[in-house]
Amino acid sequence: MPKSALALLFHEKVVFDNWTGGRIKGKDALRKAWAPWFANHGDFRFVEEETFIDEKEQKVLYRWLLEWPSFSPSL
C-alpha cells in the first residue's frame, strides 16, 4: 500500500496515540502530523499483524509492525 493511502484505513474520528505519548484526534490532524515524517524518513512500510473487531462493544484493534531499513551497515 502506498503511504499516501494509509489514511484510508482510519475513521474520520480516529484517535492515535503515538510512541511519545502524544495523542492526535481526527483523520485530517493525523495526516497533517504525519506528512513531514513520511517525507523525511526514507523507505519504510507498515505491515498488518492483526485486526480484531468486537461488533457488540463497538471496538476495533488494528495492530501493525513498522519495517524501516537501517541506515547503519549490518554487522
CHARMM-style PDB file with segment names, atoms N, HN, CA, C and O in Angstrom:
ATOM      1  N   MET     1       0.843  -1.177   0.000  1.00  0.00      PROA
ATOM      2  CA  MET     1       0.000   0.000   0.000  1.00  0.00      PROA
ATOM      3  C   MET     1       0.888   1.240   0.000  1.00  0.00      PROA
ATOM      4  O   MET     1       1.809   1.336   0.810  1.00  0.00      PROA
ATOM      5  N   PRO     2       0.628   2.173  -0.881  1.00  0.00      PROA
ATOM      6  CA  PRO     2       1.405   3.422  -0.861  1.00  0.00      PROA
ATOM      7  C   PRO     2       1.137   4.194   0.428  1.00  0.00      PROA
ATOM      8  O   PRO     2       0.028   4.162   0.961  1.00  0.00      PROA
ATOM      9  N   LYS     3       2.146   4.877   0.915  1.00  0.00      PROA
ATOM     10  HN  LYS     3       3.047   4.903   0.482  1.00  0.00      PROA
ATOM     11  CA  LYS     3       1.993   5.640   2.160  1.00  0.00      PROA
ATOM     12  C   LYS     3       0.869   6.665   2.055  1.00  0.00      PROA
ATOM     13  O   LYS     3       0.201   6.959   3.046  1.00  0.00      PROA
ATOM     14  N   SER     4       0.659   7.205   0.862  1.00  0.00      PROA
ATOM     15  HN  SER     4       1.202   6.965   0.057  1.00  0.00      PROA
ATOM     16  CA  SER     4      -0.395   8.202   0.672  1.00  0.00      PROA
ATOM     17  C   SER     4      -1.783   7.611   0.906  1.00  0.00      PROA
ATOM     18  O   SER     4      -2.731   8.350   1.168  1.00  0.00      PROA
ATOM     19  N   ALA     5      -1.912   6.295   0.815  1.00  0.00      PROA
ATOM     20  HN  ALA     5      -1.141   5.694   0.602  1.00  0.00      PROA
ATOM     21  CA  ALA     5      -3.204   5.639   1.002  1.00  0.00      PROA
ATOM     22  C   ALA     5      -3.448   5.216   2.449  1.00  0.00      PROA
ATOM     23  O   ALA     5      -4.532   4.732   2.774  1.00  0.00      PROA
ATOM     24  N   LEU     6      -2.473   5.390   3.305  1.00  0.00      PROA
ATOM     25  HN  LEU     6      -1.592   5.784   3.041  1.00  0.00      PROA
ATOM     26  CA  LEU     6      -2.589   4.934   4.687  1.00  0.00      PROA
ATOM     27  C   LEU     6      -3.788   5.551   5.400  1.00  0.00      PROA
ATOM     28  O   LEU     6      -4.452   4.872   6.183  1.00  0.00      PROA
ATOM     29  N   ALA     7      -4.069   6.799   5.149  1.00  0.00      PROA
ATOM     30  HN  ALA     7      -3.530   7.351   4.513  1.00  0.00      PROA
ATOM     31  CA  ALA     7      -5.183   7.477   5.817  1.00  0.00      PROA
ATOM     32  C   ALA     7      -6.525   6.824   5.492  1.00  0.00      PROA
ATOM     33  O   ALA     7      -7.484   6.981   6.247  1.00  0.00      PROA
ATOM     34  N   LEU     8      -6.605   6.100   4.390  1.00  0.00      PROA
ATOM     35  HN  LEU     8      -5.826   5.972   3.776  1.00  0.00      PROA
ATOM     36  CA  LEU     8      -7.851   5.422   4.036  1.00  0.00      PROA
ATOM     37  C   LEU     8      -8.239   4.362   5.064  1.00  0.00      PROA
ATOM     38  O   LEU     8      -9.409   3.991   5.160  1.00  0.00      PROA
ATOM     39  N   LEU     9      -7.279   3.879   5.821  1.00  0.00      PROA
ATOM     40  HN  LEU     9      -6.329   4.180   5.744  1.00  0.00      PROA
ATOM     41  CA  LEU     9      -7.547   2.850   6.826  1.00  0.00      PROA
ATOM     42  C   LEU     9      -8.173   3.411   8.101  1.00  0.00      PROA
ATOM     43  O   LEU     9      -8.658   2.649   8.937  1.00  0.00      PROA
ATOM     44  N   PHE    10      -8.167   4.729   8.258  1.00  0.00      PROA
ATOM     45  HN  PHE    10      -7.774   5.348   7.579  1.00  0.00      PROA
ATOM     46  CA  PHE    10      -8.610   5.334   9.507  1.00  0.00      PROA
ATOM     47  C   PHE    10      -9.983   5.986   9.375  1.00  0.00      PROA
ATOM     48  O   PHE    10     -10.338   6.516   8.323  1.00  0.00      PROA
ATOM     49  N   HSD    11     -10.745   5.935  10.463  1.00  0.00      PROA
ATOM     50  HN  HSD    11     -10.456   5.504  11.318  1.00  0.00      PROA
ATOM     51  CA  HSD    11     -12.040   6.600  10.553  1.00  0.00      PROA
ATOM     52  C   HSD    11     -11.813   8.109  10.651  1.00  0.00      PROA
ATOM     53  O   HSD    11     -10.743   8.548  11.073  1.00  0.00      PROA
ATOM     54  N   GLU    12     -12.794   8.887  10.269  1.00  0.00      PROA
ATOM     55  HN  GLU    12     -13.663   8.530   9.926  1.00  0.00      PROA
ATOM     56  CA  GLU    12     -12.683  10.352  10.348  1.00  0.00      PROA
ATOM     57  C   GLU    12     -12.397  10.816  11.775  1.00  0.00      PROA
ATOM     58  O   GLU    12     -11.734  11.835  11.972  1.00  0.00      PROA
ATOM     59  N   LYS    13     -12.888  10.082  12.764  1.00  0.00      PROA
ATOM     60  HN  LYS    13     -13.426   9.255  12.603  1.00  0.00      PROA
ATOM     61  CA  LYS    13     -12.712  10.471  14.172  1.00  0.00      PROA
ATOM     62  C   LYS    13     -11.649   9.624  14.867  1.00  0.00      PROA
ATOM     63  O   LYS    13     -11.747   9.362  16.066  1.00  0.00      PROA
ATOM     64  N   VAL    14     -10.637   9.197  14.117  1.00  0.00      PROA
ATOM     65  HN  VAL    14     -10.557   9.409  13.143  1.00  0.00      PROA
ATOM     66  CA  VAL    14      -9.570   8.368  14.678  1.00  0.00      PROA
ATOM     67  C   VAL    14      -8.908   9.061  15.863  1.00  0.00      PROA
ATOM     68  O   VAL    14      -8.763  10.284  15.882  1.00  0.00      PROA
ATOM     69  N   VAL    15      -8.507   8.262  16.852  1.00  0.00      PROA
ATOM     70  HN  VAL    15      -8.625   7.269  16.836  1.00  0.00      PROA
ATOM     71  CA  VAL    15      -7.673   8.737  17.954  1.00  0.00      PROA
ATOM     72  C   VAL    15      -6.393   7.918  17.883  1.00  0.00      PROA
ATOM     73  O   VAL    15      -6.425   6.694  18.015  1.00  0.00      PROA
ATOM     74  N   PHE    16      -5.266   8.594  17.675  1.00  0.00      PROA
ATOM     75  HN  PHE    16      -5.240   9.588  17.568  1.00  0.00      PROA
ATOM     76  CA  PHE    16      -3.985   7.915  17.509  1.00  0.00      PROA
ATOM     77  C   PHE    16      -3.052   8.334  18.634  1.00  0.00      PROA
ATOM     78  O   PHE    16      -2.721   9.511  18.777  1.00  0.00      PROA
ATOM     79  N   ASP    17      -2.633   7.360  19.429  1.00  0.00      PROA
ATOM     80  HN  ASP    17      -2.902   6.404  19.313  1.00  0.00      PROA
ATOM     81  CA  ASP    17      -1.650   7.600  20.490  1.00  0.00      PROA
ATOM     82  C   ASP    17      -0.285   7.228  19.937  1.00  0.00      PROA
ATOM     83  O   ASP    17      -0.059   6.078  19.560  1.00  0.00      PROA
ATOM     84  N   ASN    18       0.627   8.191  19.887  1.00  0.00      PROA
ATOM     85  HN  ASN    18       0.444   9.125  20.193  1.00  0.00      PROA
ATOM     86  CA  ASN    18       1.934   7.889  19.296  1.00  0.00      PROA
ATOM     87  C   ASN    18       2.937   7.435  20.349  1.00  0.00      PROA
ATOM     88  O   ASN    18       2.644   7.412  21.544  1.00  0.00      PROA
ATOM     89  N   TRP    19       4.121   7.076  19.878  1.00  0.00      PROA
ATOM     90  HN  TRP    19       4.359   7.094  18.906  1.00  0.00      PROA
ATOM     91  CA  TRP    19       5.164   6.499  20.741  1.00  0.00      PROA
ATOM     92  C   TRP    19       5.758   7.486  21.734  1.00  0.00      PROA
ATOM     93  O   TRP    19       6.475   7.069  22.643  1.00  0.00      PROA
ATOM     94  N   THR    20       5.486   8.770  21.594  1.00  0.00      PROA
ATOM     95  HN  THR    20       4.903   9.109  20.855  1.00  0.00      PROA
ATOM     96  CA  THR    20       5.992   9.755  22.555  1.00  0.00      PROA
ATOM     97  C   THR    20       4.955  10.087  23.625  1.00  0.00      PROA
ATOM     98  O   THR    20       5.213  10.893  24.519  1.00  0.00      PROA
ATOM     99  N   GLY    21       3.777   9.460  23.528  1.00  0.00      PROA
ATOM    100  HN  GLY    21       3.568   8.806  22.801  1.00  0.00      PROA
ATOM    101  CA  GLY    21       2.707   9.720  24.473  1.00  0.00      PROA
ATOM    102  C   GLY    21       1.735  10.780  23.988  1.00  0.00      PROA
ATOM    103  O   GLY    21       0.738  11.054  24.655  1.00  0.00      PROA
ATOM    104  N   GLY    22       2.009  11.380  22.839  1.00  0.00      PROA
ATOM    105  HN  GLY    22       2.820  11.157  22.297  1.00  0.00      PROA
ATOM    106  CA  GLY    22       1.100  12.372  22.273  1.00  0.00      PROA
ATOM    107  C   GLY    22      -0.155  11.719  21.715  1.00  0.00      PROA
ATOM    108  O   GLY    22      -0.153  10.531  21.396  1.00  0.00      PROA
ATOM    109  N   ARG    23      -1.201  12.479  21.602  1.00  0.00      PROA
ATOM    110  HN  ARG    23      -1.202  13.444  21.862  1.00  0.00      PROA
ATOM    111  CA  ARG    23      -2.466  11.980  21.078  1.00  0.00      PROA
ATOM    112  C   ARG    23      -2.934  12.898  19.962  1.00  0.00      PROA
ATOM    113  O   ARG    23      -2.912  14.121  20.096  1.00  0.00      PROA
ATOM    114  N   ILE    24      -3.355  12.296  18.864  1.00  0.00      PROA
ATOM    115  HN  ILE    24      -3.373  11.302  18.756  1.00  0.00      PROA
ATOM    116  CA  ILE    24      -3.860  13.032  17.711  1.00  0.00      PROA
ATOM    117  C   ILE    24      -5.295  12.589  17.487  1.00  0.00      PROA
ATOM    118  O   ILE    24      -5.591  11.394  17.496  1.00  0.00      PROA
ATOM    119  N   LYS    25      -6.185  13.552  17.285  1.00  0.00      PROA
ATOM    120  HN  LYS    25      -5.944  14.523  17.277  1.00  0.00      PROA
ATOM    121  CA  LYS    25      -7.600  13.234  17.082  1.00  0.00      PROA
ATOM    122  C   LYS    25      -8.044  13.726  15.713  1.00  0.00      PROA
ATOM    123  O   LYS    25      -7.869  14.897  15.374  1.00  0.00      PROA
ATOM    124  N   GLY    26      -8.618  12.825  14.934  1.00  0.00      PROA
ATOM    125  HN  GLY    26      -8.760  11.874  15.210  1.00  0.00      PROA
ATOM    126  CA  GLY    26      -9.169  13.156  13.627  1.00  0.00      PROA
ATOM    127  C   GLY    26      -8.229  12.814  12.483  1.00  0.00      PROA
ATOM    128  O   GLY    26      -7.013  12.972  12.594  1.00  0.00      PROA
ATOM    129  N   LYS    27      -8.807  12.342  11.381  1.00  0.00      PROA
ATOM    130  HN  LYS    27      -9.795  12.213  11.291  1.00  0.00      PROA
ATOM    131  CA  LYS    27      -8.027  11.911  10.224  1.00  0.00      PROA
ATOM    132  C   LYS    27      -7.216  13.053   9.618  1.00  0.00      PROA
ATOM    133  O   LYS    27      -6.056  12.853   9.258  1.00  0.00      PROA
ATOM    134  N   ASP    28      -7.793  14.232   9.500  1.00  0.00      PROA
ATOM    135  HN  ASP    28      -8.735  14.395   9.793  1.00  0.00      PROA
ATOM    136  CA  ASP    28      -7.048  15.362   8.920  1.00  0.00      PROA
ATOM    137  C   ASP    28      -5.863  15.763   9.799  1.00  0.00      PROA
ATOM    138  O   ASP    28      -4.785  16.066   9.288  1.00  0.00      PROA
ATOM    139  N   ALA    29      -6.059  15.765  11.113  1.00  0.00      PROA
ATOM    140  HN  ALA    29      -6.935  15.518  11.529  1.00  0.00      PROA
ATOM    141  CA  ALA    29      -4.956  16.096  12.029  1.00  0.00      PROA
ATOM    142  C   ALA    29      -3.858  15.040  11.953  1.00  0.00      PROA
ATOM    143  O   ALA    29      -2.673  15.368  12.016  1.00  0.00      PROA
ATOM    144  N   LEU    30      -4.247  13.778  11.818  1.00  0.00      PROA
ATOM    145  HN  LEU    30      -5.209  13.511  11.767  1.00  0.00      PROA
ATOM    146  CA  LEU    30      -3.262  12.702  11.707  1.00  0.00      PROA
ATOM    147  C   LEU    30      -2.462  12.832  10.411  1.00  0.00      PROA
ATOM    148  O   LEU    30      -1.237  12.702  10.416  1.00  0.00      PROA
ATOM    149  N   ARG    31      -3.146  13.083   9.322  1.00  0.00      PROA
ATOM    150  HN  ARG    31      -4.140  13.188   9.318  1.00  0.00      PROA
ATOM    151  CA  ARG    31      -2.469  13.264   8.028  1.00  0.00      PROA
ATOM    152  C   ARG    31      -1.478  14.428   8.101  1.00  0.00      PROA
ATOM    153  O   ARG    31      -0.353  14.324   7.611  1.00  0.00      PROA
ATOM    154  N   LYS    32      -1.901  15.531   8.711  1.00  0.00      PROA
ATOM    155  HN  LYS    32      -2.814  15.616   9.109  1.00  0.00      PROA
ATOM    156  CA  LYS    32      -1.035  16.709   8.836  1.00  0.00      PROA
ATOM    157  C   LYS    32       0.182  16.416   9.723  1.00  0.00      PROA
ATOM    158  O   LYS    32       1.299  16.824   9.405  1.00  0.00      PROA
ATOM    159  N   ALA    33      -0.041  15.709  10.832  1.00  0.00      PROA
ATOM    160  HN  ALA    33      -0.949  15.378  11.091  1.00  0.00      PROA
ATOM    161  CA  ALA    33       1.062  15.389  11.747  1.00  0.00      PROA
ATOM    162  C   ALA    33       2.058  14.430  11.114  1.00  0.00      PROA
ATOM    163  O   ALA    33       3.260  14.538  11.357  1.00  0.00      PROA
ATOM    164  N   TRP    34       1.583  13.510  10.317  1.00  0.00      PROA
ATOM    165  HN  TRP    34       0.606  13.423  10.119  1.00  0.00      PROA
ATOM    166  CA  TRP    34       2.458  12.509   9.711  1.00  0.00      PROA
ATOM    167  C   TRP    34       3.184  12.992   8.464  1.00  0.00      PROA
ATOM    168  O   TRP    34       4.232  12.443   8.124  1.00  0.00      PROA
ATOM    169  N   ALA    35       2.667  13.993   7.776  1.00  0.00      PROA
ATOM    170  HN  ALA    35       1.816  14.439   8.052  1.00  0.00      PROA
ATOM    171  CA  ALA    35       3.230  14.412   6.479  1.00  0.00      PROA
ATOM    172  C   ALA    35       4.741  14.655   6.514  1.00  0.00      PROA
ATOM    173  O   ALA    35       5.443  14.111   5.662  1.00  0.00      PROA
ATOM    174  N   PRO    36       5.279  15.440   7.450  1.00  0.00      PROA
ATOM    175  CA  PRO    36       6.731  15.660   7.459  1.00  0.00      PROA
ATOM    176  C   PRO    36       7.516  14.376   7.722  1.00  0.00      PROA
ATOM    177  O   PRO    36       8.583  14.167   7.145  1.00  0.00      PROA
ATOM    178  N   TRP    37       6.993  13.529   8.581  1.00  0.00      PROA
ATOM    179  HN  TRP    37       6.126  13.698   9.049  1.00  0.00      PROA
ATOM    180  CA  TRP    37       7.679  12.280   8.898  1.00  0.00      PROA
ATOM    181  C   TRP    37       7.748  11.378   7.664  1.00  0.00      PROA
ATOM    182  O   TRP    37       8.797  10.805   7.370  1.00  0.00      PROA
ATOM    183  N   PHE    38       6.648  11.255   6.952  1.00  0.00      PROA
ATOM    184  HN  PHE    38       5.796  11.721   7.190  1.00  0.00      PROA
ATOM    185  CA  PHE    38       6.634  10.448   5.732  1.00  0.00      PROA
ATOM    186  C   PHE    38       7.589  11.015   4.688  1.00  0.00      PROA
ATOM    187  O   PHE    38       8.237  10.258   3.966  1.00  0.00      PROA
ATOM    188  N   ALA    39       7.677  12.319   4.605  1.00  0.00      PROA
ATOM    189  HN  ALA    39       7.150  12.934   5.192  1.00  0.00      PROA
ATOM    190  CA  ALA    39       8.524  12.959   3.590  1.00  0.00      PROA
ATOM    191  C   ALA    39      10.013  12.840   3.898  1.00  0.00      PROA
ATOM    192  O   ALA    39      10.831  12.878   2.979  1.00  0.00      PROA
ATOM    193  N   ASN    40      10.382  12.696   5.165  1.00  0.00      PROA
ATOM    194  HN  ASN    40       9.717  12.665   5.911  1.00  0.00      PROA
ATOM    195  CA  ASN    40      11.793  12.797   5.553  1.00  0.00      PROA
ATOM    196  C   ASN    40      12.445  11.536   6.112  1.00  0.00      PROA
ATOM    197  O   ASN    40      13.603  11.585   6.526  1.00  0.00      PROA
ATOM    198  N   HSD    41      11.747  10.424   6.135  1.00  0.00      PROA
ATOM    199  HN  HSD    41      10.806  10.384   5.798  1.00  0.00      PROA
ATOM    200  CA  HSD    41      12.306   9.268   6.829  1.00  0.00      PROA
ATOM    201  C   HSD    41      12.487   8.017   5.981  1.00  0.00      PROA
ATOM    202  O   HSD    41      12.393   6.909   6.509  1.00  0.00      PROA
ATOM    203  N   GLY    42      12.734   8.150   4.736  1.00  0.00      PROA
ATOM    204  HN  GLY    42      12.811   9.050   4.306  1.00  0.00      PROA
ATOM    205  CA  GLY    42      13.175   7.013   3.933  1.00  0.00      PROA
ATOM    206  C   GLY    42      12.121   5.982   3.603  1.00  0.00      PROA
ATOM    207  O   GLY    42      10.917   6.226   3.682  1.00  0.00      PROA
ATOM    208  N   ASP    43      12.618   4.831   3.235  1.00  0.00      PROA
ATOM    209  HN  ASP    43      13.596   4.632   3.171  1.00  0.00      PROA
ATOM    210  CA  ASP    43      11.791   3.753   2.715  1.00  0.00      PROA
ATOM    211  C   ASP    43      11.341   2.837   3.852  1.00  0.00      PROA
ATOM    212  O   ASP    43      12.099   1.976   4.297  1.00  0.00      PROA
ATOM    213  N   PHE    44      10.125   3.022   4.311  1.00  0.00      PROA
ATOM    214  HN  PHE    44       9.509   3.722   3.949  1.00  0.00      PROA
ATOM    215  CA  PHE    44       9.579   2.195   5.372  1.00  0.00      PROA
ATOM    216  C   PHE    44       8.206   1.717   4.947  1.00  0.00      PROA
ATOM    217  O   PHE    44       7.635   2.212   3.976  1.00  0.00      PROA
ATOM    218  N   ARG    45       7.682   0.749   5.685  1.00  0.00      PROA
ATOM    219  HN  ARG    45       8.147   0.347   6.475  1.00  0.00      PROA
ATOM    220  CA  ARG    45       6.329   0.289   5.389  1.00  0.00      PROA
ATOM    221  C   ARG    45       5.676  -0.255   6.651  1.00  0.00      PROA
ATOM    222  O   ARG    45       6.350  -0.696   7.582  1.00  0.00      PROA
ATOM    223  N   PHE    46       4.360  -0.212   6.658  1.00  0.00      PROA
ATOM    224  HN  PHE    46       3.813   0.147   5.901  1.00  0.00      PROA
ATOM    225  CA  PHE    46       3.573  -0.777   7.735  1.00  0.00      PROA
ATOM    226  C   PHE    46       3.035  -2.130   7.277  1.00  0.00      PROA
ATOM    227  O   PHE    46       2.523  -2.262   6.165  1.00  0.00      PROA
ATOM    228  N   VAL    47       3.157  -3.125   8.138  1.00  0.00      PROA
ATOM    229  HN  VAL    47       3.573  -3.018   9.041  1.00  0.00      PROA
ATOM    230  CA  VAL    47       2.672  -4.465   7.837  1.00  0.00      PROA
ATOM    231  C   VAL    47       1.581  -4.800   8.848  1.00  0.00      PROA
ATOM    232  O   VAL    47       1.798  -4.723  10.058  1.00  0.00      PROA
ATOM    233  N   GLU    48       0.412  -5.170   8.344  1.00  0.00      PROA
ATOM    234  HN  GLU    48       0.235  -5.232   7.362  1.00  0.00      PROA
ATOM    235  CA  GLU    48      -0.683  -5.539   9.244  1.00  0.00      PROA
ATOM    236  C   GLU    48      -0.337  -6.831   9.967  1.00  0.00      PROA
ATOM    237  O   GLU    48       0.059  -7.815   9.344  1.00  0.00      PROA
ATOM    238  N   GLU    49      -0.488  -6.821  11.283  1.00  0.00      PROA
ATOM    239  HN  GLU    49      -0.810  -6.022  11.790  1.00  0.00      PROA
ATOM    240  CA  GLU    49      -0.266  -8.025  12.081  1.00  0.00      PROA
ATOM    241  C   GLU    49      -1.579  -8.641  12.542  1.00  0.00      PROA
ATOM    242  O   GLU    49      -1.722  -9.863  12.579  1.00  0.00      PROA
ATOM    243  N   GLU    50      -2.541  -7.785  12.893  1.00  0.00      PROA
ATOM    244  HN  GLU    50      -2.425  -6.792  12.863  1.00  0.00      PROA
ATOM    245  CA  GLU    50      -3.783  -8.313  13.438  1.00  0.00      PROA
ATOM    246  C   GLU    50      -4.874  -7.254  13.358  1.00  0.00      PROA
ATOM    247  O   GLU    50      -4.628  -6.071  13.591  1.00  0.00      PROA
ATOM    248  N   THR    51      -6.065  -7.691  13.030  1.00  0.00      PROA
ATOM    249  HN  THR    51      -6.265  -8.653  12.841  1.00  0.00      PROA
ATOM    250  CA  THR    51      -7.238  -6.837  13.105  1.00  0.00      PROA
ATOM    251  C   THR    51      -8.289  -7.585  13.916  1.00  0.00      PROA
ATOM    252  O   THR    51      -8.621  -8.730  13.611  1.00  0.00      PROA
ATOM    253  N   PHE    52      -8.803  -6.936  14.938  1.00  0.00      PROA
ATOM    254  HN  PHE    52      -8.533  -6.005  15.186  1.00  0.00      PROA
ATOM    255  CA  PHE    52      -9.813  -7.539  15.800  1.00  0.00      PROA
ATOM    256  C   PHE    52     -10.983  -6.574  15.878  1.00  0.00      PROA
ATOM    257  O   PHE    52     -10.810  -5.396  16.190  1.00  0.00      PROA
ATOM    258  N   ILE    53     -12.177  -7.084  15.593  1.00  0.00      PROA
ATOM    259  HN  ILE    53     -12.317  -8.041  15.340  1.00  0.00      PROA
ATOM    260  CA  ILE    53     -13.384  -6.256  15.618  1.00  0.00      PROA
ATOM    261  C   ILE    53     -14.381  -6.883  16.583  1.00  0.00      PROA
ATOM    262  O   ILE    53     -14.762  -8.043  16.430  1.00  0.00      PROA
ATOM    263  N   ASP    54     -14.800  -6.106  17.575  1.00  0.00      PROA
ATOM    264  HN  ASP    54     -14.491  -5.164  17.699  1.00  0.00      PROA
ATOM    265  CA  ASP    54     -15.835  -6.533  18.511  1.00  0.00      PROA
ATOM    266  C   ASP    54     -17.068  -5.691  18.202  1.00  0.00      PROA
ATOM    267  O   ASP    54     -17.211  -4.565  18.679  1.00  0.00      PROA
ATOM    268  N   GLU    55     -17.947  -6.260  17.398  1.00  0.00      PROA
ATOM    269  HN  GLU    55     -17.832  -7.174  17.010  1.00  0.00      PROA
ATOM    270  CA  GLU    55     -19.116  -5.506  16.937  1.00  0.00      PROA
ATOM    271  C   GLU    55     -20.031  -5.125  18.100  1.00  0.00      PROA
ATOM    272  O   GLU    55     -20.560  -4.014  18.138  1.00  0.00      PROA
ATOM    273  N   LYS    56     -20.215  -6.040  19.041  1.00  0.00      PROA
ATOM    274  HN  LYS    56     -19.785  -6.943  19.010  1.00  0.00      PROA
ATOM    275  CA  LYS    56     -21.093  -5.779  20.181  1.00  0.00      PROA
ATOM    276  C   LYS    56     -20.588  -4.599  21.009  1.00  0.00      PROA
ATOM    277  O   LYS    56     -21.371  -3.736  21.407  1.00  0.00      PROA
ATOM    278  N   GLU    57     -19.281  -4.562  21.269  1.00  0.00      PROA
ATOM    279  HN  GLU    57     -18.645  -5.263  20.946  1.00  0.00      PROA
ATOM    280  CA  GLU    57     -18.686  -3.491  22.072  1.00  0.00      PROA
ATOM    281  C   GLU    57     -18.311  -2.264  21.244  1.00  0.00      PROA
ATOM    282  O   GLU    57     -17.918  -1.236  21.795  1.00  0.00      PROA
ATOM    283  N   GLN    58     -18.431  -2.372  19.918  1.00  0.00      PROA
ATOM    284  HN  GLN    58     -18.750  -3.207  19.470  1.00  0.00      PROA
ATOM    285  CA  GLN    58     -18.092  -1.267  19.017  1.00  0.00      PROA
ATOM    286  C   GLN    58     -16.636  -0.844  19.184  1.00  0.00      PROA
ATOM    287  O   GLN    58     -16.323   0.341  19.300  1.00  0.00      PROA
ATOM    288  N   LYS    59     -15.742  -1.857  19.193  1.00  0.00      PROA
ATOM    289  HN  LYS    59     -15.996  -2.820  19.098  1.00  0.00      PROA
ATOM    290  CA  LYS    59     -14.309  -1.602  19.338  1.00  0.00      PROA
ATOM    291  C   LYS    59     -13.543  -2.309  18.230  1.00  0.00      PROA
ATOM    292  O   LYS    59     -13.930  -3.379  17.760  1.00  0.00      PROA
ATOM    293  N   VAL    60     -12.449  -1.683  17.830  1.00  0.00      PROA
ATOM    294  HN  VAL    60     -12.134  -0.815  18.212  1.00  0.00      PROA
ATOM    295  CA  VAL    60     -11.564  -2.271  16.824  1.00  0.00      PROA
ATOM    296  C   VAL    60     -10.129  -2.143  17.310  1.00  0.00      PROA
ATOM    297  O   VAL    60      -9.733  -1.113  17.854  1.00  0.00      PROA
ATOM    298  N   LEU    61      -9.366  -3.193  17.107  1.00  0.00      PROA
ATOM    299  HN  LEU    61      -9.688  -4.030  16.664  1.00  0.00      PROA
ATOM    300  CA  LEU    61      -7.928  -3.163  17.353  1.00  0.00      PROA
ATOM    301  C   LEU    61      -7.249  -3.441  16.024  1.00  0.00      PROA
ATOM    302  O   LEU    61      -7.529  -4.447  15.372  1.00  0.00      PROA
ATOM    303  N   TYR    62      -6.369  -2.561  15.631  1.00  0.00      PROA
ATOM    304  HN  TYR    62      -6.141  -1.743  16.160  1.00  0.00      PROA
ATOM    305  CA  TYR    62      -5.580  -2.763  14.411  1.00  0.00      PROA
ATOM    306  C   TYR    62      -4.123  -2.699  14.825  1.00  0.00      PROA
ATOM    307  O   TYR    62      -3.615  -1.633  15.172  1.00  0.00      PROA
ATOM    308  N   ARG    63      -3.459  -3.831  14.789  1.00  0.00      PROA
ATOM    309  HN  ARG    63      -3.872  -4.697  14.508  1.00  0.00      PROA
ATOM    310  CA  ARG    63      -2.058  -3.895  15.216  1.00  0.00      PROA
ATOM    311  C   ARG    63      -1.180  -4.028  13.987  1.00  0.00      PROA
ATOM    312  O   ARG    63      -1.449  -4.831  13.094  1.00  0.00      PROA
ATOM    313  N   TRP    64      -0.116  -3.219  13.956  1.00  0.00      PROA
ATOM    314  HN  TRP    64       0.102  -2.567  14.682  1.00  0.00      PROA
ATOM    315  CA  TRP    64       0.776  -3.201  12.802  1.00  0.00      PROA
ATOM    316  C   TRP    64       2.223  -3.197  13.250  1.00  0.00      PROA
ATOM    317  O   TRP    64       2.545  -2.915  14.404  1.00  0.00      PROA
ATOM    318  N   LEU    65       3.074  -3.516  12.309  1.00  0.00      PROA
ATOM    319  HN  LEU    65       2.813  -3.745  11.371  1.00  0.00      PROA
ATOM    320  CA  LEU    65       4.514  -3.526  12.528  1.00  0.00      PROA
ATOM    321  C   LEU    65       5.140  -2.545  11.550  1.00  0.00      PROA
ATOM    322  O   LEU    65       4.814  -2.551  10.363  1.00  0.00      PROA
ATOM    323  N   LEU    66       6.028  -1.712  12.043  1.00  0.00      PROA
ATOM    324  HN  LEU    66       6.292  -1.707  13.008  1.00  0.00      PROA
ATOM    325  CA  LEU    66       6.755  -0.774  11.190  1.00  0.00      PROA
ATOM    326  C   LEU    66       8.067  -1.425  10.774  1.00  0.00      PROA
ATOM    327  O   LEU    66       8.906  -1.739  11.619  1.00  0.00      PROA
ATOM    328  N   GLU    67       8.242  -1.627   9.479  1.00  0.00      PROA
ATOM    329  HN  GLU    67       7.560  -1.372   8.793  1.00  0.00      PROA
ATOM    330  CA  GLU    67       9.505  -2.126   8.938  1.00  0.00      PROA
ATOM    331  C   GLU    67      10.234  -0.940   8.335  1.00  0.00      PROA
ATOM    332  O   GLU    67       9.740  -0.284   7.418  1.00  0.00      PROA
ATOM    333  N   TRP    68      11.431  -0.676   8.876  1.00  0.00      PROA
ATOM    334  HN  TRP    68      11.831  -1.209   9.621  1.00  0.00      PROA
ATOM    335  CA  TRP    68      12.169   0.516   8.496  1.00  0.00      PROA
ATOM    336  C   TRP    68      13.625   0.134   8.327  1.00  0.00      PROA
ATOM    337  O   TRP    68      14.289  -0.197   9.309  1.00  0.00      PROA
ATOM    338  N   PRO    69      14.137   0.171   7.113  1.00  0.00      PROA
ATOM    339  CA  PRO    69      15.539  -0.211   6.902  1.00  0.00      PROA
ATOM    340  C   PRO    69      16.484   0.691   7.691  1.00  0.00      PROA
ATOM    341  O   PRO    69      16.274   1.900   7.788  1.00  0.00      PROA
ATOM    342  N   SER    70      17.512   0.092   8.244  1.00  0.00      PROA
ATOM    343  HN  SER    70      17.683  -0.890   8.165  1.00  0.00      PROA
ATOM    344  CA  SER    70      18.515   0.833   8.990  1.00  0.00      PROA
ATOM    345  C   SER    70      19.461   1.547   8.030  1.00  0.00      PROA
ATOM    346  O   SER    70      19.795   1.028   6.964  1.00  0.00      PROA
ATOM    347  N   PHE    71      19.883   2.733   8.423  1.00  0.00      PROA
ATOM    348  HN  PHE    71      19.612   3.154   9.288  1.00  0.00      PROA
ATOM    349  CA  PHE    71      20.883   3.458   7.637  1.00  0.00      PROA
ATOM    350  C   PHE    71      22.293   3.018   8.016  1.00  0.00      PROA
ATOM    351  O   PHE    71      23.261   3.360   7.336  1.00  0.00      PROA
ATOM    352  N   SER    72      22.403   2.255   9.107  1.00  0.00      PROA
ATOM    353  HN  SER    72      21.617   1.977   9.658  1.00  0.00      PROA
ATOM    354  CA  SER    72      23.704   1.749   9.556  1.00  0.00      PROA
ATOM    355  C   SER    72      23.987   0.409   8.887  1.00  0.00      PROA
ATOM    356  O   SER    72      23.075  -0.397   8.701  1.00  0.00      PROA
ATOM    357  N   PRO    73      25.240   0.167   8.526  1.00  0.00      PROA
ATOM    358  CA  PRO    73      25.573  -1.129   7.933  1.00  0.00      PROA
ATOM    359  C   PRO    73      25.378  -2.260   8.945  1.00  0.00      PROA
ATOM    360  O   PRO    73      25.591  -2.077  10.143  1.00  0.00      PROA
ATOM    361  N   SER    74      24.975  -3.418   8.451  1.00  0.00      PROA
ATOM    362  HN  SER    74      24.802  -3.567   7.477  1.00  0.00      PROA
ATOM    363  CA  SER    74      24.795  -4.590   9.319  1.00  0.00      PROA
ATOM    364  C   SER    74      26.137  -5.102   9.803  1.00  0.00      PROA
ATOM    365  O   SER    74      27.158  -4.938   9.135  1.00  0.00      PROA
ATOM    366  N   LEU    75      26.123  -5.713  10.953  1.00  0.00      PROA
ATOM    367  HN  LEU    75      25.293  -5.845  11.496  1.00  0.00      PROA
ATOM    368  CA  LEU    75      27.342  -6.320  11.491  1.00  0.00      PROA
ATOM    369  C   LEU    75      27.530  -7.700  10.912  1.00  0.00      PROA
ATOM    370  OT1 LEU    75      28.502  -8.380  11.240  1.00  0.00      PROA
TER     371      LEU     75
END
